[in-house]
Amino acid sequence: MAKIKKTLSQAIEDRRATPSFDGTPIPPEDLKQILDAGLHAPSGFNMQPWRFIVVQSPEQKRRLRAASYNQAKVEEASAVVVACGDADGWRKDLDLMLQLGREGGMPESYAAQARTSVSNFSFGLQHRRDACVVEQACDDRLHAHDADGRGDGLRYRSHGGL
């Protein structure tokens, strides 16, 4: 059966669960576009409490497979993007978010309400173990993604880029 070539935006719109991959390398410009879309996705108060880890080395994909219910497709894919929630990201980004909001016309009353709401909501999350499971798994399994010095692991974070 002949392969059908699609643009990246067509592939995103037509996405389905993929049972396997052929390992064909993803073009760097497509990977960057995918990550940029994730980094610019909207979130409450524009806090974007996530970060992305791109896993491309065979060894790291093998380790990730073991943490992913032994799914073969994790090793077959040329790149795996791991999305990690950052339950404490607001602590680092709240002041910047409010500053940028004020510069863009955010009323002071809204900024004050946002500071209170985000702080109270995030404080409540700290007391829920399930809110930290993904973050812990990402840190435990992938934190040493570049420990071998090969430079094949990339970390992406909202507001910070590479």
C-alpha positions in Angstrom: 0.0 0.0 0.0 1.4 3.4 -1.0 2.0 5.9 1.8 0.0 9.1 1.6 2.0 12.3 2.3 0.2 14.9 4.5 1.2 18.3 5.7 1.8 18.5 9.4 -1.4 20.4 10.0 -3.4 17.7 8.1 -1.7 15.0 10.2 -2.7 16.9 13.4 -6.3 17.4 12.2 -6.6 13.7 11.1 -4.7 12.3 14.2 -5.6 8.8 15.5 -4.0 6.5 17.9 -1.0 4.9 16.1 -0.3 1.2 16.9 3.2 1.3 15.5 5.8 3.5 13.8 8.4 2.8 11.1 11.1 4.8 12.7 11.5 7.3 9.9 13.1 10.4 11.4 10.8 13.3 11.9 12.0 16.5 10.2 13.4 18.9 12.7 11.2 21.7 11.5 8.1 19.5 12.1 9.2 18.6 15.6 9.8 22.3 16.3 6.3 23.2 15.0 4.8 20.5 17.2 6.6 21.7 20.3 5.8 25.4 19.5 2.1 24.4 19.3 2.3 22.8 22.7 4.2 25.7 24.2 1.6 28.2 22.9 -1.5 26.2 23.9 -3.8 28.2 26.1 -4.2 27.5 29.8 -5.8 29.0 32.9 -4.3 32.4 33.6 -1.9 31.6 30.7 0.3 29.8 33.3 1.1 26.9 30.9 2.1 24.6 33.7 3.8 22.0 31.5 7.1 21.2 30.0 8.1 18.8 27.2 10.9 16.4 27.0 11.9 15.1 23.6 13.3 11.6 23.7 15.3 10.4 20.7 18.2 8.2 21.9 17.5 4.4 21.6 18.6 3.9 25.2 16.3 6.5 26.6 13.4 5.2 24.5 14.1 1.7 25.8 13.9 3.1 29.4 10.8 5.0 28.6 9.1 1.9 27.1 9.6 0.2 30.4 7.7 3.0 32.1 5.0 3.0 29.4 3.3 -0.4 29.9 6.0 -1.9 27.6 4.5 -0.4 24.4 6.7 -1.3 21.4 5.7 2.0 19.7 7.7 4.0 22.3 10.9 2.5 20.9 9.7 2.4 17.3 9.0 6.2 17.0 11.9 8.3 15.9 11.0 10.8 18.7 8.8 10.7 21.7 7.5 13.9 23.2 6.8 13.5 26.9 4.4 16.1 28.3 5.0 16.7 32.1 2.8 18.8 34.3 4.6 21.3 36.5 2.5 21.7 39.7 5.0 24.3 41.0 5.6 26.2 37.8 3.4 29.0 39.0 5.9 29.8 41.7 8.5 30.7 39.1 6.2 32.2 36.5 3.4 34.0 38.3 5.2 37.4 38.6 6.3 37.3 35.0 2.8 36.3 33.8 1.2 39.2 35.8 3.8 41.7 34.6 3.2 40.7 31.0 -0.5 40.9 31.5 -0.3 44.4 33.0 1.8 45.5 30.1 -0.8 44.2 27.8 -3.6 46.0 29.6 -4.7 43.6 32.3 -6.6 45.6 35.0 -4.9 45.7 38.4 -8.0 44.2 40.0 -7.8 41.2 37.7 -4.1 40.8 38.4 -4.8 40.8 42.1 -7.6 38.2 41.7 -5.3 36.0 39.5 -2.6 36.1 42.1 -5.0 34.9 44.8 -6.8 32.3 42.6 -3.6 30.8 41.2 -1.9 30.6 44.5 -4.9 29.1 46.3 -5.6 26.6 43.5 -1.9 25.5 43.2 -1.6 25.2 47.0 -4.5 22.8 47.0 -2.8 20.7 44.3 0.2 20.2 46.4 -1.9 18.1 48.8 -3.0 15.8 46.1 -0.6 13.0 45.3 -2.1 12.3 41.9 -1.3 15.8 40.7 2.4 15.1 41.1 2.7 11.6 39.7 3.4 12.6 36.1 6.0 15.2 37.2 7.7 12.6 39.4 7.7 10.0 36.7 9.2 12.4 34.2 11.9 13.4 36.6 12.7 9.9 37.8 12.8 8.3 34.4 14.1 11.0 32.2 16.0 13.6 34.3 19.3 11.9 33.3 18.3 12.0 29.6 21.6 13.7 28.7 23.8 12.3 31.3 25.8 10.4 28.7 26.9 13.7 27.2 25.6 12.9 23.7 23.4 15.9 23.6 20.5 13.9 22.1 17.9 14.8 24.8 16.2 18.1 24.7 14.0 19.8 27.3 11.4 22.4 26.5 9.5 24.6 28.9 7.0 27.3 28.5 8.6 30.8 28.9 12.0 29.3 28.7 12.4 27.6 25.4 15.3 25.1 25.2 
